Amino acid sequence: MLACANGWNNTVVAARLETERKTVARWRTRFLRDRLSGLADEPRPGVPRTITDAQVEEVVVRSLERTPPGGTHWSKREVAKVVGISPASVLRIWHAFGLQPWRTETFKVSPDPFLIDKVRDVVGLYLAPPANAVVFAVDEKPQIQALERTAPVLPMIPGVPERRSFDHIRHGTVDLFPALNTATGKVITKLSAQHRAVDFRDFLDEIDRQTDKALAVHVICDNREDHGVLQGAGA
């Protein structure tokens, strides 16, 4: 209505507010006929509401502040039985309030008094690396299993999808060292049959060999034990 008061027609108002022209026309007509009272919502057709505000509140309060007897979190059926509504109604209430009692997440509070400074240093390398420098995010995956199917893969044929045996022959594990160039997305990798500090040091040498000698190399890595050995050795 405020946009219409500027003298714009229905088409212009609909385009500016990203809505339908008929929507603008309907509300303009209601306002002209009933003035401010015409902007209030009208009764809608359909089945009358059967769930009260008190029941909605009880579902939310129970989900947030209580736990079921002998359980750690509520299921929709348990809440429905206590509140006296259907499980589908409980699920709709959970969705409306953004509640997911079946999910949990973990977190860790670091005791490091210099955590904020260190985080700023690392994030700063990602967002604004120093001039004439290259930043690599380095990690290793030491438990990648070398697997082989116990039977050949059977190819897809008309009416039958591709089939694979569910079991494997295990050939041990390998260690994958990846280094991501945070500026270009290029990844340098190296496979190792073992997981030792010397293997990680050799991978750092490989990064150095593949990097322009004119650039200073900054490495961001996690806190695995092989990294700690290297740091303790002054490398």
Residue frames as qw, qx, qy, qz and C-alpha x, y, z in Angstrom:
[[0.000, 0.885, 0.465, 0.000, 0.00, 0.00, 0.00],
 [0.303, -0.777, 0.118, 0.539, 2.89, 2.36, 0.70],
 [0.368, -0.118, 0.619, 0.684, 4.30, 1.62, -2.74],
 [0.176, 0.626, 0.684, 0.330, 0.90, 2.24, -4.32],
 [0.152, -0.894, -0.277, 0.318, 0.72, 5.55, -2.47],
 [0.345, -0.474, 0.352, 0.730, 3.76, 6.65, -4.49],
 [0.504, 0.611, -0.071, -0.607, 1.62, 6.55, -7.60],
 [0.006, 0.326, -0.883, -0.338, 3.08, 3.35, -9.09],
 [0.773, 0.053, -0.256, -0.578, 0.76, 1.02, -10.96],
 [0.910, -0.254, 0.260, -0.199, 0.24, -2.63, -10.06],
 [0.893, 0.376, -0.128, 0.212, 2.81, -3.90, -12.53],
 [0.276, 0.695, -0.423, 0.513, 5.58, -1.65, -11.20],
 [0.541, -0.563, 0.426, -0.458, 4.78, -2.45, -7.56],
 [0.987, -0.044, 0.126, -0.092, 4.75, -6.20, -8.28],
 [0.755, 0.497, -0.254, 0.345, 8.13, -6.00, -10.04],
 [0.036, 0.697, -0.455, 0.553, 9.72, -3.97, -7.22],
 [0.598, -0.423, 0.499, -0.464, 8.39, -6.27, -4.48],
 [0.179, 0.276, -0.930, -0.167, 8.97, -9.48, -6.50],
 [0.406, 0.228, 0.783, -0.412, 5.37, -10.65, -6.28],
 [0.250, 0.414, 0.785, 0.387, 2.41, -11.23, -8.60],
 [0.091, -0.182, -0.172, -0.964, 0.47, -8.34, -10.15],
 [0.528, -0.466, -0.564, -0.431, -2.81, -9.96, -9.12],
 [0.558, -0.398, -0.553, 0.473, -1.59, -9.99, -5.49],
 [0.161, -0.096, -0.106, 0.977, -1.01, -6.24, -5.61],
 [0.319, -0.278, -0.426, -0.800, -4.43, -5.73, -7.21],
 [0.565, -0.464, -0.678, -0.068, -6.17, -7.84, -4.56],
 [0.451, -0.417, -0.444, 0.652, -4.67, -5.93, -1.63],
 [0.039, 0.023, 0.110, 0.993, -5.21, -2.57, -3.30],
 [0.413, -0.389, -0.562, -0.602, -8.89, -3.44, -3.80],
 [0.572, -0.498, -0.623, 0.190, -9.30, -4.54, -0.19],
 [0.342, -0.263, -0.269, 0.861, -7.67, -1.37, 1.09],
 [0.122, -0.146, -0.272, -0.943, -9.81, 0.88, -1.09],
 [0.516, -0.432, -0.605, -0.426, -12.95, -0.94, 0.05],
 [0.700, -0.591, -0.399, 0.048, -12.26, -1.43, 3.78],
 [0.031, -0.892, 0.320, -0.318, -9.34, 0.92, 4.46],
 [0.034, -0.575, 0.770, -0.274, -7.01, -0.31, 7.27],
 [0.724, -0.104, 0.571, -0.373, -9.36, -3.11, 8.36],
 [0.858, 0.460, -0.082, -0.214, -9.02, -4.53, 4.85],
 [0.364, 0.645, -0.657, 0.142, -5.34, -5.29, 5.51],
 [0.529, -0.356, 0.680, -0.361, -6.16, -7.71, 8.34],
 [0.088, 0.116, -0.960, -0.238, -6.14, -11.42, 7.61],
 [0.690, -0.065, -0.101, -0.714, -9.48, -13.02, 6.88],
 [0.744, -0.157, 0.606, -0.234, -10.81, -16.40, 8.04],
 [0.219, 0.415, -0.779, -0.415, -9.53, -19.16, 5.83],
 [0.880, 0.005, -0.182, -0.439, -11.40, -22.23, 4.60],
 [0.521, 0.299, -0.783, 0.159, -10.52, -25.70, 5.79],
 [0.699, -0.415, -0.575, 0.092, -10.64, -27.82, 8.93],
 [0.322, -0.894, 0.111, -0.290, -10.53, -25.79, 12.17],
 [0.279, 0.552, -0.691, 0.375, -7.28, -25.94, 14.11],
 [0.849, -0.375, -0.342, -0.149, -7.21, -28.82, 16.60],
 [0.713, -0.082, -0.362, 0.595, -3.82, -28.29, 18.28],
 [0.258, -0.947, -0.194, -0.010, -3.84, -25.59, 20.96],
 [0.226, 0.818, -0.373, 0.375, -1.08, -23.13, 21.77],
 [0.605, -0.598, 0.460, -0.254, -0.65, -24.90, 25.11],
 [0.960, 0.045, 0.266, 0.077, 0.07, -28.20, 23.34],
 [0.624, 0.684, -0.145, 0.349, 2.58, -26.54, 21.03],
 [0.143, -0.809, 0.426, -0.380, 4.28, -24.99, 24.07],
 [0.819, -0.387, 0.399, -0.143, 4.37, -28.34, 25.86],
 [0.918, 0.328, 0.072, 0.211, 6.03, -30.02, 22.87],
 [0.392, 0.763, -0.266, 0.439, 8.71, -27.32, 22.71],
 [0.396, -0.724, 0.423, -0.374, 9.31, -27.23, 26.48],
 [0.930, -0.203, 0.303, -0.046, 9.57, -31.00, 26.78],
 [0.837, 0.464, -0.024, 0.289, 11.96, -31.17, 23.84],
 [0.286, 0.753, -0.295, 0.514, 14.23, -28.47, 25.23],
 [0.259, -0.629, 0.461, -0.570, 14.09, -28.90, 29.00],
 [0.768, -0.257, 0.485, -0.330, 13.21, -32.51, 29.79],
 [0.239, 0.336, -0.874, -0.257, 14.18, -36.05, 28.81],
 [0.812, -0.164, -0.330, -0.453, 11.95, -39.13, 28.62],
 [0.724, -0.499, 0.433, -0.197, 12.16, -41.71, 31.41],
 [0.818, -0.143, 0.517, 0.207, 15.09, -44.00, 30.73],
 [0.672, 0.569, 0.294, 0.371, 16.09, -42.12, 27.59],
 [0.458, -0.274, 0.059, 0.843, 18.45, -39.38, 26.43],
 [0.148, 0.187, -0.212, -0.948, 16.16, -37.58, 23.99],
 [0.594, 0.349, 0.471, -0.550, 12.57, -37.59, 22.83],
 [0.188, 0.136, 0.808, 0.541, 11.19, -39.37, 19.82],
 [0.324, -0.115, -0.235, -0.909, 8.18, -37.92, 18.04],
 [0.600, -0.310, -0.681, -0.282, 6.05, -40.90, 19.13],
 [0.451, -0.298, -0.636, 0.551, 6.98, -40.50, 22.80],
 [0.018, 0.112, 0.149, -0.982, 6.15, -36.79, 22.76],
 [0.434, -0.172, -0.485, -0.739, 2.90, -37.45, 20.87],
 [0.555, -0.341, -0.758, 0.020, 1.82, -40.00, 23.47],
 [0.318, -0.317, -0.513, 0.732, 2.45, -37.62, 26.37],
 [0.092, 0.168, -0.008, -0.981, 0.97, -34.48, 24.79],
 [0.461, 0.447, 0.693, -0.328, -1.98, -36.22, 23.12],
 [0.480, 0.705, -0.154, -0.499, -1.36, -35.32, 19.50],
 [0.945, 0.317, 0.068, 0.050, -0.16, -37.25, 16.46],
 [0.706, -0.314, 0.275, 0.572, 3.54, -37.96, 15.77],
 [0.451, 0.509, 0.373, 0.631, 3.20, -36.05, 12.48],
 [0.148, -0.939, -0.180, -0.252, 2.02, -32.98, 14.41],
 [0.649, -0.671, 0.143, 0.329, 5.02, -33.24, 16.75],
 [0.666, 0.049, 0.370, 0.646, 7.34, -33.40, 13.75],
 [0.224, 0.758, 0.326, 0.519, 5.72, -30.31, 12.20],
 [0.384, -0.922, -0.043, -0.024, 6.17, -28.40, 15.47],
 [0.722, -0.410, 0.263, 0.491, 9.83, -29.45, 15.64],
 [0.537, 0.360, 0.385, 0.659, 10.37, -28.27, 12.08],
 [0.006, -0.900, -0.273, -0.339, 8.62, -24.97, 12.78],
 [0.437, -0.888, 0.142, 0.000, 10.90, -24.25, 15.76],
 [0.454, 0.699, -0.537, 0.127, 14.06, -25.72, 14.24],
 [0.589, -0.498, 0.581, -0.259, 14.33, -28.55, 16.79],
 [0.758, 0.322, -0.555, -0.122, 16.16, -31.82, 16.01],
 [0.660, -0.583, 0.392, -0.266, 16.30, -33.90, 19.23],
 [0.985, 0.058, 0.140, 0.084, 17.76, -36.90, 17.38],
 [0.640, 0.600, -0.178, 0.445, 20.94, -34.99, 16.43],
 [0.579, -0.763, 0.044, 0.285, 23.98, -34.20, 18.55],
 [0.554, 0.721, -0.220, 0.353, 27.21, -32.37, 17.79],
 [0.768, -0.414, -0.166, 0.459, 30.51, -32.26, 19.64],
 [0.200, 0.910, -0.130, 0.340, 32.78, -29.34, 20.45],
 [0.777, -0.175, -0.269, 0.541, 36.08, -28.77, 22.21],
 [0.141, -0.987, 0.018, -0.079, 37.04, -25.77, 24.29],
 [0.722, 0.365, -0.307, 0.501, 40.76, -25.14, 23.89],
 [0.580, -0.739, -0.170, 0.299, 42.73, -24.26, 27.07],
 [0.615, 0.158, 0.109, 0.765, 45.39, -22.51, 24.97],
 [0.111, -0.764, -0.269, 0.576, 45.59, -18.85, 26.14],
 [0.041, -0.479, 0.408, 0.776, 46.95, -17.88, 22.71],
 [0.465, 0.362, 0.799, 0.119, 44.22, -19.64, 20.75],
 [0.328, 0.867, 0.293, -0.234, 42.68, -16.44, 19.33],
 [0.026, -0.794, 0.433, 0.426, 46.06, -15.15, 18.17],
 [0.347, -0.190, 0.859, 0.324, 46.88, -18.47, 16.51],
 [0.454, 0.567, 0.687, -0.021, 43.50, -18.66, 14.80],
 [0.228, 0.911, 0.023, -0.343, 43.97, -15.15, 13.44],
 [0.169, -0.597, 0.656, 0.429, 47.39, -16.12, 12.09],
 [0.395, 0.098, 0.883, 0.232, 46.03, -19.21, 10.33],
 [0.376, 0.742, 0.543, -0.115, 42.91, -17.52, 8.95],
 [0.056, 0.869, -0.179, -0.457, 45.05, -14.59, 7.86],
 [0.274, -0.338, 0.774, 0.460, 47.19, -16.92, 5.76],
 [0.373, 0.432, 0.808, 0.145, 44.06, -18.17, 3.99],
 [0.213, 0.877, 0.405, -0.147, 42.51, -14.74, 3.43],
 [0.226, 0.958, -0.175, 0.027, 45.56, -12.55, 2.86],
 [0.905, -0.106, 0.032, 0.410, 48.83, -14.46, 2.37],
 [0.314, -0.737, 0.187, 0.569, 52.03, -12.40, 2.61],
 [0.504, 0.787, -0.228, -0.271, 53.47, -10.90, -0.55],
 [0.434, 0.571, -0.695, -0.045, 55.70, -13.26, -2.56],
 [0.316, -0.234, 0.855, -0.338, 54.47, -16.23, -0.54],
 [0.607, -0.057, -0.645, -0.462, 52.55, -19.45, -1.17],
 [0.491, -0.280, 0.579, -0.588, 50.35, -21.09, 1.47],
 [0.518, 0.038, -0.819, -0.244, 49.78, -24.85, 1.62],
 [0.708, -0.333, 0.313, -0.538, 47.20, -26.59, 3.83],
 [0.403, 0.343, -0.848, -0.018, 48.86, -29.94, 4.58],
 [0.758, -0.258, 0.372, -0.470, 47.24, -33.04, 6.06],
 [0.205, 0.284, -0.920, -0.177, 47.61, -36.80, 5.89],
 [0.845, -0.092, -0.020, -0.527, 45.17, -39.67, 5.71],
 [0.037, -0.497, 0.863, -0.075, 47.00, -42.58, 7.39],
 [0.485, 0.046, 0.828, -0.276, 44.16, -45.12, 7.32],
 [0.633, 0.436, -0.245, -0.591, 43.24, -45.37, 3.65],
 [0.726, -0.116, 0.677, -0.040, 42.64, -49.04, 3.01],
 [0.233, 0.392, -0.708, -0.540, 43.88, -50.74, -0.13],
 [0.665, 0.143, 0.615, -0.398, 40.86, -52.86, -1.03],
 [0.211, 0.207, -0.772, -0.563, 40.14, -55.29, -3.82],
 [0.783, -0.004, 0.036, -0.620, 36.78, -56.85, -4.61],
 [0.551, -0.225, 0.802, -0.050, 36.60, -60.60, -3.99],
 [0.580, 0.393, 0.686, 0.198, 34.93, -61.00, -7.41],
 [0.218, 0.091, 0.377, 0.896, 35.03, -59.00, -10.64],
 [0.314, 0.382, 0.262, -0.829, 32.46, -56.25, -11.09],
 [0.370, 0.391, 0.813, 0.221, 29.55, -57.45, -13.19],
 [0.014, -0.037, 0.224, 0.974, 28.64, -54.78, -15.77],
 [0.470, 0.363, 0.372, -0.713, 25.15, -53.39, -16.24],
 [0.061, 0.128, 0.850, 0.507, 22.92, -55.16, -18.74],
 [0.393, -0.281, -0.306, -0.820, 19.35, -54.36, -19.80],
 [0.735, -0.455, -0.339, -0.372, 17.09, -54.87, -16.80],
 [0.833, -0.386, -0.237, 0.318, 19.97, -55.50, -14.37],
 [0.061, -0.975, 0.202, -0.072, 22.12, -52.80, -12.67],
 [0.452, 0.555, -0.627, 0.307, 25.88, -53.03, -12.20],
 [0.858, -0.486, -0.110, -0.121, 26.70, -55.49, -9.44],
 [0.241, 0.636, -0.620, 0.391, 29.62, -55.61, -7.01],
 [0.691, -0.236, -0.650, 0.209, 30.54, -58.10, -4.32],
 [0.394, -0.869, -0.075, -0.289, 29.95, -56.70, -0.86],
 [0.767, -0.568, 0.155, 0.254, 33.17, -58.10, 0.66],
 [0.334, 0.877, -0.344, 0.039, 36.79, -57.14, -0.02],
 [0.872, -0.030, -0.184, 0.452, 40.32, -58.47, 0.09],
 [0.240, -0.968, 0.060, 0.051, 42.31, -56.12, 2.32],
 [0.776, 0.360, -0.153, 0.495, 45.87, -55.22, 1.36],
 [0.516, -0.301, -0.297, 0.745, 46.71, -53.12, 4.41],
 [0.019, 0.940, 0.273, -0.205, 46.69, -49.34, 4.68],
 [0.563, 0.330, 0.090, 0.752, 48.57, -46.50, 3.01],
 [0.220, -0.682, -0.256, 0.649, 49.27, -42.94, 4.09],
 [0.390, 0.672, 0.382, 0.500, 48.21, -40.16, 1.72],
 [0.307, -0.490, -0.134, 0.805, 49.92, -36.79, 2.13],
 [0.313, 0.727, 0.456, 0.408, 48.02, -33.94, 0.39],
 [0.270, -0.396, -0.111, 0.871, 49.05, -30.27, 0.21],
 [0.259, 0.785, 0.543, 0.147, 46.43, -27.78, -1.02],
 [0.285, 0.079, 0.071, 0.952, 47.65, -24.52, -2.53],
 [0.054, 0.627, 0.618, -0.471, 45.08, -22.17, -0.96],
 [0.129, 0.569, -0.134, -0.801, 45.46, -19.59, -3.75],
 [0.334, 0.329, -0.634, -0.615, 45.19, -21.80, -6.83],
 [0.874, -0.017, 0.179, -0.452, 43.55, -25.01, -5.56],
 [0.645, 0.437, -0.627, -0.018, 46.43, -27.15, -6.87],
 [0.829, -0.467, 0.243, -0.188, 47.03, -30.27, -4.77],
 [0.342, 0.561, -0.750, 0.076, 50.41, -31.98, -4.33],
 [0.899, -0.292, 0.109, -0.307, 50.18, -35.58, -3.12],
 [0.273, 0.493, -0.820, 0.096, 52.45, -38.41, -2.05],
 [0.909, -0.252, -0.191, -0.271, 51.68, -41.97, -0.97],
 [0.039, 0.561, -0.766, 0.312, 53.64, -43.72, 1.77],
 [0.704, -0.129, -0.690, -0.104, 53.46, -47.28, 3.03],
 [0.515, -0.306, -0.596, 0.534, 54.28, -46.10, 6.55],
 [0.182, -0.900, -0.226, -0.326, 53.33, -43.26, 8.87],
 [0.703, -0.328, -0.180, 0.605, 56.52, -41.74, 10.26],
 [0.112, -0.884, -0.024, 0.453, 57.92, -38.29, 10.87],
 [0.335, -0.369, 0.576, 0.648, 60.59, -38.89, 8.24],
 [0.306, 0.443, 0.755, 0.374, 57.89, -39.60, 5.65],
 [0.038, 0.919, 0.373, -0.123, 56.20, -36.32, 6.44],
 [0.282, -0.730, 0.267, 0.562, 59.54, -34.51, 6.23],
 [0.383, -0.010, 0.712, 0.588, 60.17, -36.05, 2.81],
 [0.214, 0.716, 0.638, 0.186, 56.76, -34.77, 1.70],
 [0.113, -0.918, -0.079, 0.373, 57.67, -31.25, 2.83],
 [0.347, -0.427, 0.541, 0.636, 60.79, -31.55, 0.67],
 [0.333, 0.372, 0.761, 0.414, 58.55, -32.56, -2.24],
 [0.069, 0.906, 0.400, -0.117, 56.44, -29.42, -1.71],
 [0.247, -0.781, 0.227, 0.527, 59.59, -27.33, -1.73],
 [0.400, -0.118, 0.694, 0.587, 60.77, -28.95, -4.99],
 [0.222, 0.548, 0.719, 0.365, 57.48, -28.20, -6.74],
 [0.085, -0.915, -0.320, 0.232, 57.27, -24.58, -5.55],
 [0.421, 0.802, -0.043, 0.421, 58.76, -21.53, -7.21],
 [0.675, -0.123, -0.344, 0.641, 62.05, -20.80, -5.44],
 [0.101, 0.371, -0.041, 0.922, 61.19, -17.09, -5.35],
 [0.561, -0.552, -0.238, -0.570, 58.21, -17.71, -3.06],
 [0.132, -0.324, 0.755, -0.554, 58.29, -18.12, 0.71],
 [0.534, -0.204, -0.775, -0.268, 56.44, -21.31, 1.69],
 [0.388, -0.270, 0.492, -0.731, 53.93, -21.19, 4.56],
 [0.422, -0.087, -0.889, -0.155, 52.51, -24.54, 5.74],
 [0.566, -0.283, 0.283, -0.721, 49.30, -24.97, 7.73],
 [0.537, 0.041, -0.838, -0.086, 49.01, -28.46, 9.24],
 [0.731, -0.560, -0.214, -0.325, 47.20, -30.26, 12.04],
 [0.283, -0.712, 0.557, -0.320, 48.74, -31.48, 15.31],
 [0.978, 0.006, -0.201, -0.054, 49.53, -35.12, 14.60],
 [0.749, -0.586, 0.206, 0.230, 52.43, -36.72, 16.42],
 [0.762, 0.199, 0.232, 0.571, 54.76, -36.77, 13.41],
 [0.171, 0.839, 0.077, 0.510, 54.42, -32.99, 13.10],
 [0.535, -0.832, 0.109, -0.098, 55.27, -32.64, 16.77],
 [0.860, -0.205, 0.215, 0.415, 58.41, -34.74, 16.27],
 [0.554, 0.523, 0.179, 0.623, 59.52, -32.48, 13.46],
 [0.128, -0.901, -0.013, -0.414, 58.89, -29.34, 15.50],
 [0.731, -0.663, 0.144, 0.075, 60.74, -30.81, 18.45],
 [0.817, -0.008, 0.239, 0.524, 63.69, -31.56, 16.19],
 [0.135, -0.672, 0.107, 0.721, 63.78, -27.94, 15.04],
 [0.359, 0.180, 0.700, 0.590, 62.84, -28.76, 11.45]]
